[in-house]
Amino acid sequence: MAKDGDTVKVHYKGTLEDGSVFDTSRGKQPLEFKLGEGKMIGGFNKAVNGMQVGEIKTVTLTPEEACGPHRDDLILEIKREQLSEDVHPEIGQRLQTQHADGSIIKAIITNVSEASITVDANHPLAGKDLTFEIELVEIN
């Protein structure tokens, strides 16, 4: 039985409420991670904990258990003059910047005007319920 501290390999398929697949390991190598290490979303880690090799389960995670709620404070307006000259903003374009502490911020441009651009730094799956079909393949 999988427990915190174990390194596990799982196959998974992640779907949204409408049934569309947002990610899967099927057809690829299984996902390997250490249970309880904090590198996986909390609800996914919790779902794998206690599974046995060969077991398949389906879980639906709330935003709080998955990628967090959608936060309005992570939608930012940036004046065009603050952008480097080599950036030609378009809606849907992804941007990346770095905080003074070294952490990376990723955002997507949601609006472009003559004076400014609007970016959304929320995780693309923030605020959404996520359903995972998980198969435990191996425990080390």
N, C-alpha and C positions, 0 to 999 in steps of 0.2 A: 504494500500500500504506500502511495506517495505521501511524503511528509516534508515539512520545512527542512531545508538543508540538502535535500536530494537534488541531483541534477536529473532532469527529465527531458524526454523527447516526446512531442505531441504533434499530431496532425490536427488541423483545425480549418473550419470554414466560418467566416464572419459575415453575417447578413444584417441588413437594416430592416425596419418595420415593413417596408414594401416588398421584402424578399430579395432585393438586389444584393449581390455579393460585393463586399468592399475589400476583402482580402481572404486568401486561402493558402495553405501549404500543400494542398493536394497537387500531385504532379511535380513536386519539388522535394527537397530534403525536409524532414520534420523539423519543427522549431525546437531548439534546445535552450533550456534556461534552468537556473537554480531556484527552486521553490523558496519563497520567503525572503529573497534577496532584494526585492523592491524594484526590479527592472521591468516587470510586467505590470499591466494594469491590475489593480487590486482584486477586482471581481474574477478575473481570469485565473490569477494565482489561487484564489480561494476555491474556485471550481475544480482545479486539478488536484488540490490537496485532498487526500483520502481516496483518490481513484486507484484502480488496479490495472496492471498492464493488460491491454486488450479491451478495456472498458471504453464505451462511447457514451457521452452524455451531451445533452443540449441545455444551455443556460441562457437566460436573457438578463443582461446587466442594465441597470439604470444608469443615467449619466454620472451619478455620484460614484458608482462602482466601476465606471469605465473611464471615459476621457474628461469627465467633469462637466459642469453646466456651461452653457454659452454665456459669456460675460460681456456686458456692454462696455465695461472699462477697457477691454482689449480691442475695441474698435477705435482707431486713431486717425485723425486728420493731420496730414503732413503738408507743409507749404512746399510748393514746387522748388523754390530756391534752396531748400534743405537737401534736395536730392543731388547726387553727383551728376555731372553733365552726361556721362555715358549711359544713364538710365533713361529709357524711353517708356514710361509707364503705360500699361494696357490693362484693362479689366481682366482678371483671371491670372495675371502674372504673379509669380511668387518672388518674394523678397526675403533676404536674410540680413540681419545686422547683429552686432555684438554689444552687450551691456559692458559697462566699465568693469564689472566683476568677472567677465569672461564668458558668461552664459550667452547662448545663442537664442535669438528670437527669430522665428519664421512667421511670415505673414503673407496674405494674399490681397492683391489690390481689388477692391470692390467698387470703386468709383474714381473717375478721373475728370478734373475740370481744368480750366486755364490756370487757376491760382493754387490748386491743391490736389492731393490724392487722398483717398480714404483706404486704409488697410485694416484687415481683420486678422489679429494675432491669435485668435482662438484655434485650438486643434480642429482640423476639418470634421472630426466626429464628435466634437463637444456638443452637449445638449441632446444627444441622441441615445435611444435605447439600442443596445447591440446584442445580437443573438449569435452565440458561438456553438457550433457542433465540434466537440473536442474528443479525440481518440488518444488515449495514453499508449504510446508505442514502446517506451523503454524507461526504466529507472536505474540510475547509477549511484 
